[in-house]
Amino acid sequence: MTSRGGGLDLCVVGNLVIDLIIKGVPSLPSWGHEVLGTGRSEDVGGQGANVARAATALGLSTKIVSVVGNDASGRRIRETLDADGVGTDTLDVVGGDTALTVAAVRPDGERGFLTDLGCSAEMRPEVLARHWPRVRDARAVAFVGTSNLPGLDAACVASVLAEVRGAGALSVFDPGWSADYGPAALRDIDRILGVCDLFLPNREEAQAITGRSGLAEMLRVMRDRCPGTVIVKCGSEGSTLLDRDTVVVVDALPVNVDSAVGAGDVFDAGVISGFLESGDPVGAAIRGTAAASLYISRATSRFATIHDWQRVAPGVTVHGR
């Protein structure tokens, strides 16, 4: 897949962290106690980095707008993104420590996170405004991991996505899990959903946003708030969306899980790639499923290429279409 007219396919506005992953953790420790894992890894992460790296591997030209600290971790993030082909001329280096996440991964691949946001609060509207001329003509703009970017308020996100959607590009939102789903926070989310072409929450986030427990109920509530497509990510149970008024379930591929950290972000990248190619939400979910399934099954070279997902996509099962 190539850019139309040589332009930019995707601008990602999102969080950047170093992920320290402890694998094989049977349970989290209580205070004063210790639990042993069976292995560890360390990599560049955060929703912003994961979406950008996965999208680039799938053939999209991609830039990221974000911040890192002026430290070794920040340099590592910049070098990794550059090596993967992600445009970093829209990435600011600021004072303070780069964000760090410690992820504990159970033997079945499920995970929990402990994060120090570090300098992430320095990602403010003025940073986006300064870089906007370089990315405003992108075919898609995705705000991801904004729950970990406290300097970006809902008014800024909604304003930018409204401009993106008004220009005929794809507006995408996946804020990640928030510590606050109170009335004011929900009003902020609704404001952003009103200008979204593509909203990609996981099941727990969708439940918190809608106050519903059934997937069909969640999707119908969010359809009334979002003029675009909503796809709910359900981990090992795949993903669910409404195709007109039909509930469609796209099953996850059965794989041996190395680590599920970042799986939802890779799914997002696959969905964006599919939407830009065809505009078909079910086909996009299939692409996201294939990319995420390959990612979680690999310890190295984790991001799927376009040839990778095409090889495994025929094995993805769809119900309801």
C-alpha positions in Angstrom: 0.0 0.0 0.0 1.4 3.4 -0.9 0.3 7.0 -0.2 -1.9 8.8 -2.7 0.0 11.5 -4.4 3.1 10.9 -2.2 1.4 12.4 0.9 1.2 11.3 4.4 -1.1 8.3 5.2 -1.3 8.6 9.0 -0.6 11.0 11.8 -0.6 9.5 15.2 -1.0 11.7 18.2 -0.2 9.6 21.2 1.8 8.6 24.3 5.4 7.2 24.2 6.9 5.1 27.0 9.5 2.5 27.6 7.8 -0.8 28.4 9.5 -3.1 31.0 7.6 -6.4 30.7 7.8 -9.2 33.3 6.4 -12.4 31.9 4.9 -15.5 33.6 3.5 -13.6 36.6 0.9 -15.8 38.2 -0.6 -13.0 40.3 0.2 -9.5 41.5 1.9 -9.2 44.9 0.2 -7.8 47.9 2.0 -5.0 49.7 5.3 -6.2 51.3 5.4 -9.4 49.2 7.2 -10.5 46.1 6.1 -12.6 43.1 8.5 -14.1 40.6 8.1 -14.0 36.9 9.7 -16.4 34.3 11.2 -13.8 31.9 11.5 -10.2 30.9 11.8 -7.9 28.0 12.1 -4.2 27.4 11.0 -2.2 24.4 9.6 1.0 23.1 5.9 1.2 23.8 2.9 3.3 24.6 -0.2 3.4 22.4 1.3 6.1 20.2 4.5 4.1 19.4 2.7 0.8 19.0 0.1 2.2 16.5 2.7 4.1 14.5 5.2 1.2 14.3 2.5 -1.3 13.4 1.0 1.0 10.8 4.4 1.6 9.2 5.1 -2.1 9.0 1.7 -2.5 7.2 2.9 0.0 4.6 1.4 3.3 5.7 3.6 6.4 5.7 3.3 7.6 9.3 4.4 10.5 11.5 4.0 10.7 15.3 3.3 13.9 17.3 4.3 13.4 20.9 7.0 14.2 23.5 9.9 12.3 25.1 12.4 13.3 27.8 15.9 14.4 27.2 17.3 11.2 28.5 18.6 7.8 27.4 15.0 6.4 27.2 13.9 9.3 25.0 16.9 8.8 22.7 16.0 5.1 22.5 12.5 5.9 21.5 13.5 8.3 18.8 16.1 5.9 17.4 13.7 3.0 17.4 10.9 5.0 15.6 13.4 6.3 13.1 14.7 2.8 12.4 11.1 1.5 11.9 10.4 4.3 9.4 8.1 6.4 11.5 8.5 10.1 10.9 9.9 11.8 14.1 10.3 15.4 12.8 7.1 16.1 14.7 8.4 14.6 18.0 9.5 17.1 20.7 12.3 16.5 23.3 11.4 18.1 26.6 12.8 18.3 30.1 12.1 15.5 32.6 12.1 11.7 32.4 10.5 9.8 29.6 7.5 7.8 30.7 7.9 4.2 31.9 5.5 1.4 32.2 6.0 -1.9 34.0 3.8 -4.6 32.6 3.1 -7.8 34.5 2.0 -10.6 32.1 0.2 -13.7 33.3 1.1 -17.1 31.7 -2.1 -16.8 29.6 -0.9 -13.5 28.2 -3.3 -11.2 30.1 -1.5 -8.2 31.6 -1.6 -5.3 34.1 0.3 -2.1 34.1 2.1 0.3 36.4 3.0 3.6 34.8 5.0 6.7 35.7 3.9 9.4 33.1 7.1 11.3 33.5 7.2 14.1 31.0 4.1 13.0 29.1 2.1 16.0 30.6 4.2 18.2 28.4 2.3 17.0 25.4 0.1 20.1 25.1 -2.1 21.7 22.5 0.7 24.1 21.6 3.0 21.2 20.7 0.3 19.8 18.3 -0.3 23.3 16.9 3.4 23.8 16.2 3.6 20.5 14.2 0.2 20.6 12.6 1.3 22.1 9.3 3.4 19.0 8.7 0.6 16.5 9.3 -2.7 18.3 8.6 -3.0 16.7 5.1 -2.7 13.2 6.4 -5.3 10.7 5.1 -6.0 9.7 8.7 -5.3 11.3 12.1 -5.5 9.0 15.2 -5.5 10.3 18.8 -4.5 7.3 21.0 -3.5 6.9 24.6 -4.8 10.3 25.5 -5.7 9.1 28.9 -2.0 9.2 29.6 -1.5 12.6 28.0 -3.1 14.9 30.7 -1.9 18.0 28.9 -4.3 17.4 26.0 -7.8 18.4 26.8 -11.0 17.2 25.2 -11.6 20.6 23.5 -8.3 20.3 21.6 -8.9 16.7 20.6 -12.4 17.4 19.4 -11.4 20.5 17.5 -8.7 18.7 15.6 -10.8 15.7 14.8 -13.6 17.9 13.6 -11.2 19.6 11.2 -9.9 16.3 10.1 -13.3 14.9 9.4 -14.5 18.1 7.8 -11.5 17.8 5.3 -12.6 14.3 4.3 -9.8 12.4 6.2 -10.3 9.6 8.7 -10.7 10.7 12.3 -9.7 8.0 14.8 -9.9 7.9 18.6 -8.7 5.3 21.2 -8.0 7.0 24.5 -7.1 3.9 26.5 -8.2 3.2 30.0 -8.9 6.2 32.2 -8.9 6.5 35.9 -11.9 8.8 35.6 -15.3 7.9 34.1 -17.3 10.5 36.1 -19.9 12.8 34.5 -17.5 15.5 33.3 -15.1 12.9 31.8 -18.0 11.2 30.0 -19.2 14.5 28.5 -15.7 15.1 27.2 -15.7 11.6 25.6 -19.1 12.3 24.0 -17.8 15.6 22.6 -14.9 13.7 20.9 -17.1 10.8 19.7 -19.3 13.3 17.9 -16.5 13.9 15.4 -15.1 10.4 15.1 -15.1 8.2 12.0 -13.6 5.4 13.9 -13.7 4.7 17.7 -11.8 1.7 19.0 -12.3 1.0 22.7 -11.8 -2.3 24.5 -14.7 -4.0 26.2 -14.0 -2.6 29.7 -13.7 1.0 28.3 -16.9 0.6 26.3 -18.8 -0.6 29.4 -17.5 2.3 31.5 -18.5 4.8 28.8 -22.0 3.4 28.1 -23.0 1.9 31.5 -24.1 -1.2 29.7 -22.8 -4.8 30.1 -23.9 -6.4 26.8 -21.9 -5.9 23.7 -24.9 -5.2 21.5 -26.2 -2.7 24.0 -22.9 -0.9 24.2 -22.6 -0.7 20.4 -26.1 0.7 19.9 -25.6 3.3 22.7 -22.3 4.4 21.1 -23.8 4.4 17.6 -26.1 7.2 18.9 -23.1 9.2 20.1 -20.7 8.5 17.2 -21.4 9.2 13.6 -18.7 6.8 12.4 -17.9 3.1 13.1 -17.3 1.7 16.6 -15.3 -1.5 17.0 -15.1 -3.0 20.5 -11.9 -5.0 21.2 -12.6 -8.1 23.3 -9.1 -9.6 23.7 -9.1 -13.4 23.2 -12.8 -13.2 22.2 -12.0 -11.1 19.1 -13.8 -7.9 18.3 -17.4 -6.8 17.8 -19.1 -4.1 15.7 -22.4 -3.1 14.1 -22.6 -3.6 10.3 -25.8 -1.5 9.8 -28.0 -3.1 12.5 -26.3 -6.5 12.6 -23.9 -7.4 15.4 -20.8 -8.8 13.8 -18.2 -10.8 15.7 -14.7 -11.2 14.3 -13.0 -14.1 16.2 -9.4 -13.9 17.3 -7.0 -16.3 15.7 -5.9 -19.2 18.0 -2.2 -18.6 18.7 0.3 -19.3 21.5 0.6 -16.0 23.2 4.1 -14.6 24.0 2.7 -11.3 25.4 -0.5 -9.3 24.8 1.0 -6.0 25.7 0.3 -3.7 22.8 -2.1 -6.1 21.0 -5.0 -3.6 21.0 -2.8 -0.9 19.5 -1.6 -3.2 16.7 -5.3 -4.1 16.1 -6.0 -0.3 15.8 -3.2 0.0 13.2 -4.6 -2.9 11.1 -8.1 -1.4 11.2 -6.9 2.0 10.1 -4.9 0.4 7.3 -8.0 -1.5 6.2 -10.3 1.5 6.4 -7.9 3.6 4.3 -7.8 0.9 1.6 -11.4 -0.1 1.4 -13.7 1.7 3.9 -15.2 -1.7 4.8 -15.4 -2.0 8.6 -15.6 -5.8 8.8 -12.7 -6.2 6.4 -10.7 -3.7 8.5 -11.5 -5.7 11.6 -10.2 -8.8 9.9 -7.0 -7.1 9.1 -6.6 -5.8 12.6 -7.3 -9.3 14.0 -4.6 -10.8 11.8 -2.0 -8.2 12.6 -2.7 -8.4 16.4 -2.7 -12.2 16.4 0.7 -12.3 14.7 2.0 -9.7 17.1 1.1 -11.5 20.3 2.5 -14.8 19.1 6.0 -13.4 18.4 8.8 -12.6 20.8 10.8 -10.7 18.0 10.0 -9.1 14.7 6.5 -8.7 16.1 4.9 -6.1 13.7 3.1 -7.8 10.8 3.8 -6.7 7.2 1.1 -6.5 4.6 2.2 -9.9 3.3 2.0 -11.4 6.8 -1.6 -10.4 7.4 -2.7 -11.5 4.0 -1.2 -15.0 4.7 -3.2 -15.5 7.9 -6.4 -13.4 7.2 -8.2 -16.3 5.4 -8.3 -18.1 8.8 -10.2 -15.4 10.6 -13.8 -16.4 11.3 -16.6 -13.8 11.1 -20.1 -14.3 12.6 -23.2 -12.3 11.7 -22.4 -11.1 8.3 
